[in-house]
Amino acid sequence: MAKNVYKVAKKQKKYGLFTYLEKSLPFGKLFMDGLPSRYVPLIAYSLLLGIIYVGNTHYYERTARKVDTLEQEVGALRVEFTSLKSSYMLDSKQSVVAQRVAPLGIYESNQPPIKVKVSK
């Protein structure tokens, strides 16, 4: 029978962000000594403006969606309010009230009200 032998695992080097960028982006071909440090503030400023621009766009789109949703809700509530108001106006008519209270035994008086005079 063969003897079991442990294999020695190869250690992989872990690269950092800048090492990865240096290997993936051909700065050596563009610049002889890499990226000049005088461009770093301009690049950082441009990146900051780009991030602010993208964030502002997302904020605007989210706010626009909220406004559209609220406008639809307000429209639905306006329709409901109008229908309830017209229903209330119809139900408060004297003839409708008289029909609704008739089963309770309450009827409208046919005699005019009596005016009470108070003497001083």
C-alpha positions, 0 to 999 in steps of 0.5 A: 500500500502507498503511504499518505503524504501531506501536500504542502499548500502554496501560499498565495500572496494577498495584494492590497487595493493599490497593488491590484490597481497598479497591476490592472491599470497600465500607468507604467505605459502612460507615465514613466514613473507612475501617476504624478502626485500633482494630479491626485487632488484633481482626481480626488475632487473629480471623484467627489463631484461624481459621487455627489452627482450620483447621490443627488440623482438618486435622491431626486428620483426617490423624492419624485417617486414619493411625490407621485405616490402622494399625488395619487393618494391625494387624488383618491382622497379628494374623490372620496371626500367629494363623494362623502360630501355629496352623500352628506348633502343628500342625506341632510335634506328634510325629505330624506331625514323624514323618510329615515325616521318614519320607521321610528315613529317620528313624523314631521309636524304639519302645523306651523310652530307657535310663537311664544311672547314673553312680556316684561 
